Amino acid sequence: MLDKIPHPAASRVPGTEEAGPGFTVRFRVNGHPVSLEVTPTRRLLALLREDLGLTGTKRSCELGRCGSCMVLLNGRPVNACLTMAYQCEGAEIVTIEGIGADGLHPVQRAFLEEGGFQCGYCTPGMVVSVVALLAENPQPAPEEIEEALSGNLCRCTGYAAIIRAVNRAIEQGGGRHEN
């Protein structure tokens, strides 16, 4: 009877298992140096949430479809669930905690003022994506805003408040950080 019970590894999603010998990965998170002994295929999402306790980066689809795990990797938005540890070597990573480390970022403030969140689960990824957009282009066209947010899914607000928040951040110079 016991031989009919599947091994726990058999129920894992293909491609999510960690493999290979351990190595030391060195990078910076929110301006702080980090050195971790990990397997090369450990996901950045696990490094942030489990190893470093940075739980603002959310775990959701784990397939790169929802954007709730969005972080900045060398200034570019990436899905932490798809980024492997070896890809982080020498990188500068900024999470939602780093964006708000010195007080509310104008994008965060705009999301609060415009009600650009409901349950809040997607909000960190949305904010990270908007911060990246405005750092690159402080006056994006509506199509550029839609493109920048296309990797982020919200199941609660219906996007109108999110777009209002982005536009408010643009009006208030959202590419700059204020205290």
Sequence and secondary structure as in RCSB ss.txt:
>XXXX:A:sequence
MLDKIPHPAASRVPGTEEAGPGFTVRFRVNGHPVSLEVTPTRRLLALLREDLGLTGTKRSCELGRCGSCMVLLNG
RPVNACLTMAYQCEGAEIVTIEGIGADGLHPVQRAFLEEGGFQCGYCTPGMVVSVVALLAENPQPAPEEIEEALS
GNLCRCTGYAAIIRAVNRAIEQGGGRHEN
>XXXX:A:secstr
 GGGS  GGGGS TT S  S  EEEEEEETTEEEEEEE TT BHHHIIIIIS  TTS  S SSSSS TTEEEETT
EEEETTT BGGGGTT EEE HHHHTTTS  HHHHHHHHHT  SS SSHHHHHHHHHHHHHH SS  HHHHHHHHT
T   SSS SHHHHHHHHHHHHTTTTS   
